[in-house]
């Protein structure tokens, strides 16, 4: 957003909410709050916060409101592309997200993706998040191998989902 920092500072601390550090994200006054870098550093200097109380995100996603096909983020939720996390799970998800300790690099990409998946599973009410994508695949033609199953890359024992996940990881890391 023009004129604003590309970094988003967030916290989930009752003490920081009481001190007025930032503003709520959405309607959840007792949930996640966003604040400025100066709010965060000021709270740390005053001793009411530690650096580990904050998550810092870089980047921005925008959903256009009122578009015929999209209806913004609410449309994405209705399509099943996003889930609303119940407020009862905020604390658990927040702790899982805080497992990401480092700036994203090629070296820690897989660990960060694993941490994000753990957070998604912790907040999800859907069975989709809990599916095990790391199935054991029978090598070659044999027991359990289905020639008509198009979930495998042609003439291999590699799942299409694994190939696409690996391609996404490679793209994100570059």
N, C-alpha and C positions, 0 to 999 in steps of 0.2 A: 504494500500500500504506500503510495507516494508520500514521502515526508515522515514515515514511521520506520522504526527499526525492523530489520528483517527477522529479528529474533523475538520469539514469544516466551515470556517468563511466566511460569505458572506455579501455584502452590496449592496444597490441600491441608493447610494448618489452621486449626481453630484459633490459636494465639495470633496469627497474622491476620485472620479475618476480623478478630476483635480489635486489632490495632488499625484496621482500615487500610491494610496493604493491598491495594488493587480493587478489583470489582469481580462479581461472580460471572462465570461463563454460563450463559443461559439463565434459567430461572432458579437454579439450585443455590440458594444463599449459603447452604452448609456444604457445598460441594467444592469443585475446583474453581479457583480464582486465577485471573490473569493480572499481571502487574507490569510496571515498567522496570527497566534495569535500575534506575535510580531508586525506585521504591524498594526493590530487593536489596540493593547494597546499603541503603539507609537502615533497613530492618536488621541487616547483619551487623552494621556498625553500632546500632543501639543494643545489640545483644538479645533481641527477641527472635532471631532466626539464625540458622546455620546455612551455609551454602547447599548442604544436602537436602534442605527443605524445598528446594526449587527444582523444577524441570525446565529446561530451555529447549525450545523447538525452533528449528530453522525451516523456513518454507511457508507456503500458503496454499490453501485450496479454496477455490471460489465456486459457488453454485449460484447460477443466475435465478432470480426469483421471477415467477410469473411466465416462464418459458412454457410453451405449449406441451412439450414432451417431458420436461424435467421436473417442474415444481420444486426446484431447489433440493436441499438436503432431505426434506420430508418425502419428496418423490423417490429419492434413493433408498430411504428407509422402507417405504412401501414396496419397492421392487425387491427388497431383501438384500441389497448391497451393503447396507449399514445396519447396525443394531443400536438401540438406545440402552445404555447400561443402567440397570436399576440402582437407585441411590444407595441401597443396602450393600452394593458391591463396590462403591467408589474407593473405599479405603484399601481393599484387597487389590484392585486394579492399579491404584496409585503406587502401592509398594512394589508390584511387579514391574511397573514402568521405571521405577527408580533403580532397578537392577542394571539399567544401561548407564554405565559409569563414564564411558569415554565418548569422545567425538567419533562419529562414524568414519571408519577407514576400511580399506580393502581387507586388512588383517582381522578386524572384529565384526565384519558384516554378518557372518553366519550366527555369531553369538547374539548380536543385536536383534536379528530376525527371530531367533529362538526366544529371546526375552519378550519381544512384541507378541509372538504367538502365545506365550504363557499368559500375558496380560489379557489377550483376547479371550482365551479359554476361561480365565478367571471371571470375566465380566459377561460372558455369553450365556444366554439361556437356550441356545440352539445346539442341537446335536452335531451340526455341521462343523463347529469349532473343535469338537472332540473326536472327529474321525481320525483314524490312524492312517496317514498317507504313506507311511514307510512299510508297506506290505512286503513280505518275502515273495519274490517272483521266481517261478520255476525257470531254470535256464533251458533254452531251446525247446524243442517239441518233447513233451512228456506229460506226466501226471499234472493236472491242474493247468495246463497250457491250452489256451483257446485261440485257434487260428483266426476266428472271426471277431475276436475281441479287439476293437480299434483303440483300446486304451494303451496299447503298446506302440512304440515307434516301429515302423515297417522293418520286418526281418531282424528284430532284436528283442532283448528281454528288458528294455528300458521303457518305463511308463511315460506316456505323453505328459502327464502332470509333472513328473520329475524333470523332464527335458525343459518344459516351460518354466518351472521354478528356477532351474539352473540358469536359463537364459535371462530371466528377470534379475537374479542375483548378480550376474555378470554385468548386465546393463547398469544396475544401480551402482556398482562398485567402480564404474569408469567415469 
